[in-house]
Amino acid sequence: MDKLKQLESFASVATRGSLTAAAKAEGVAPAIMGRRLDALEERLGVKLLVRTTRRITLTHEGSAFLEDCQRLLSDIANAEASVSAGGVKASGHLRITAPAGFGRRHVAPLVPKFRELHADVTISLNLSDRVVDLAGEGYDCAVRVGDLPDSSLVSVRLADNRRLCVATPQYLKQHGTPQHPNELSKFDCLTLSSDASQTRGWAFRIPKPEGGEVVHLKPGGPLDCSDGQVLHDWCLAGYGIAWRSTWEVESEIAAGRLTEVLAEFAAPPNGIYAVFPQRKHLPLRVRLWIDFLKHNYSQPEFWKT
């Protein structure tokens, strides 16, 4: 019990960024939270948090441990719910949000299927590329793609996501295939326009002995657009090479309509996450929705449809 309480306290302090706020949420004195954190760090033999009078920050080890803690605490909560709920059905209104492109393809089709399993749940789905304030706007859960900014939200990793370069076989037959990212300047690259959110460019990992580090390039081309779906369509039409996510192009690659290039230079994957506000007791409908997403996204065939 003491170990579990230490983990809960660590996760609460880390996500809230404040010892006082975490103590207030639990209804205990800050000194008690502090003792739990001290005991946890002493037991693990590693510093998890750097605490000053003004702020609390995670160490490198603390950041890695936080993700494991959140997953463990979520699993425990789900296990308890599956037992304590017994014959109780999920009910109520579920408000969820997701990025527009990803949501249309990989969230919206699952919503009616989820409701077939849980008929007492009503669902509102918001598709938007802006970062929705979940707590402020009353949303239960969001699906987000890519690296997550630090926040008070709890995240559950649902699947990996890679970005890769693709083109049609016909384009590559006509123009050739780049063998190194530096050669992209010789090809028609379909890029997001400068007013879009992808400001760092295309990411590649240059293998050793050249360094092994991730580099960002901003290739040019005769066509650019602020909408990723348009770039996807242009790529399928054979107008050039695009840098797209696996969730967007995996089915076309499997069908032979697109071909991956520069695969040996692909950057490490980022994640697809379910995120939700910090809550002591997550509603059953939200837990079941997250589990439903995780189950579907873990199936390799899901991404090829």
N, C-alpha and C positions, 0 to 999 in steps of 0.2 A: 504493500500500500504506500509506504514512504517513497519507494522508487517511482511509482506511478505519479504521485503527487509532485515529485520533483520535476518530472517530465512535463506535466501539465503547467506547472509554474514557469518553467523555462520557456515553453511555447507561448504562453500568455505574455510574458515580459518581452520576448523577442518580437512578437507581432505588434504589440502596442508601443514598443519603444520606450516604456516607462515603468519603473518599479511601482511607483505610486498608483498609476492607472490600473495595472494588473492586480495590485492588492485591493484597490477599491472595488473592482469587478467581482472579486471573490469574497469580499467582506472581511478581510483580515488586515492586520497591520503590515506596513511595508517591511518592517524588520523580519517578520515571519517569511515573507517571500525571499528576502535577502539570505536568510539562513538556509532555505531550501536550495537556492542557487549555489551557495558556498558548498553545501554538502554534495550536490551533483558534480560540481567541478572537481572536488576532492576525490570523489569516488571514481570519476573517469580519468583523473590525472591530467586534465587538459583545460585550458582557459577557453570558455565559450563566449563570454561577454566582456567587453571593456566598459566599466561603469565609472562615470564621472558625475560631478554634481549637476551637470547640465544635460547630459544625454547618455544613452546606452547604445552601443554598437556591437554587432556580431563580429567575432573573429572569423578567420577562414574556416576553422574547424567548427565554429558555432553555426555558420551558414549551412554547411553540409549536414550537421547533426539536426538542425531545425527541420529540414525536409523529411528526414527519417522519422523524427518525432511526430510531425503532423500526420504522416502516413500511418504510423503505429496507433496514435490516438484515434484517428478516423476509423481504423479497422476495429479497435476495441468498441467504439461507439456503435458501429454497425453490428458487431457481434451481439452486444447487449440488446440492441433494438430488435434483432431477429428473434431473440428469446422472449424479451419482455412484451413485445407487441402481440405475440401469440396470434390470435385470430383477428386482431385489429387491422382494419384496412387503412391504406393511405387515403387522405382526403384533403380538401381545401384547394386553394388556388396557387398554382406554381407560376412564378414570373421569371423567365429566363431570357438571356440576351447572348448574342454571338456576333462575330464579324460578318458583314454582309455576304461576301463571296463564299467563305467557308460555311457559314450558316445555311445558305441556300442548298449547298450540296450535301453537307454531312451532319446537319442538326435538324433542319426542317423535316426531312423524310422520317426521322426517328420519333418526332413528337406524336403523331397519331398512333404509331405502334406502341409507344409507352402508355398512351391513354387506353389502348385496347386491353392492356394488362391491369390498369388501375382506373376503372370507370368512374370512381368518385372524385377524381382529380380533374380540375379544369386548368387549362394552360394558356398563358400568353407568351408569345415568342417575339422578341424585338431583335431585328437585324440592323446593325449599325456599325460603321467603322470607327466611330468615336469611342473613347474609353468611358463607359457608362459608370457613374457613381452608384454602386450597388446599394449601399446603405441609404444614401441620400435620396435615391429615386425608387426605393422599395423593391429592388430585385432580389430574388432568392439565390440566383446562381448565374454565372457567366462562363462561357467557353472562350478561352483566349489562346492565341497561337503566337509562339515566340517567347523570348526571354521576358520574364515578368519584372516590373519595377518593384522596388521595396514598398510595401504597404502593410496595412493592418489586416488585409484579406488572407484567408486560409486557402491554400492551393493544393490540388490533387492532380498529379501528372497522369494523363489519360493515355498518351501515346507519344512517340517520337515524330518529329517532322524535320525533313531535310530540304534544303534548297539546292536545285541542280540546274544545269544548262541543258536545254533541249532544243531540237529542231526537227523538221520533217525529214524523212529519208531522201525525198526529192531535192530539198534545199542542199543537203550535204553532198549529194551526188553531183549537183551542178556547181557548187562553190568550194567543195572540199571540207575537211574536218579539222578544226583547230587541235593542236597537240599540246598546247600550253596556254594558260590564261593570258599570257602576254601577246598571243597571236590574235586575240579577239578584236583588236583594232583593225584587222584586215577583213572583218566580216560585218554583215548587217546585224547589229544588236538591237533588240527591241527593249527599250528601257522606260522606266517610270520617269515622267517629266519632273522638273526641278521642284515644282510645288507639291509633289506627293511626299509621303512620309518616309520613304526609303532613302534616307540621306547619305548613308555610308557606302552605298554601292554594292556590288556583287562580292560575296565572300568566298575565298578559296584557301585551302590549306596546302602550302607548298611543301612537298615531302622532303625529308632529309636526303642527301647532304646539303640541300639548299637552305635549310633552316627549320622546317617543320612548323612554322608559325602561320597563323591565319592572317591573310592580307585582304584588303578591300580595293577593288578596282571599279572605276566608273567608265565602262566602255561606251562609245558613242554609236550612232547609227542614224539613218535617214528618217526613222519613225520613233516617236515617243508618245506616251499617253499617261494621264494621271490615273487611269482605271486599269487595274490588273487583269480584269476579264477581257478587256479589249486586246491587251498584249497577248493573252492566251489565244484568242481568236486569230490574231494576226500570225502568231507562230504556227497554228494549225493550217493556216492558209498558205504557208511556205514563204513568208516575207522575211524570215531571219531567225536568229538564235535568241531565246528568251531564258531568263533565270526565274524559275518558278518553284513552288512548293510541291512536295510529293503528293500531298492530298489533292492537288489540282490536276496533276498530269499522270499519275500512276496508271490510271485506266487507259489513257492514250498510249503510254509506253507498252503496257501489256498487250494492247491491240495492234501494235506496230505502226500507229499513226504518228508517233513521235519517237525520237531516238535520243538517249542521253549522251552527251559529250562531256569530255573533261572529268569523267567519273573519278579518276584517281586523285583529282584535286578538290573534291567536294569537301566543304567545311563540315565540322562536327554538327550533329543534329541539335536542334533546340526542341522545345516541347509543345504539346497541346495540353492545356490545363482546364480543369474546372476550378473556378474560384468562387468563394462565397464569404460573406461577412463572418467575423468571429462570433460564434454563439456557443453557449454552454450545452444547449440541447437542440441539435439540428432537427427540423421537422422530418418526419418519416418520408414524406413525398420528395424532399430534396435529397435525402440519402439514397433513396431508390433510383432517382433520376441520375445521380452521379454513378451509381453502380451499373445502371443500364448503359450509359455512355461508355464506361470503361470496358464492359463486356463486348459491346459492338466494335469499339475501336481496337480491341485486342485481336480481332479476327483479320488475318491478312487479306481474305477475299473481300472484306468490306470496302477497302480502298480501291479495288479494281472494278467496281460497279459504277 
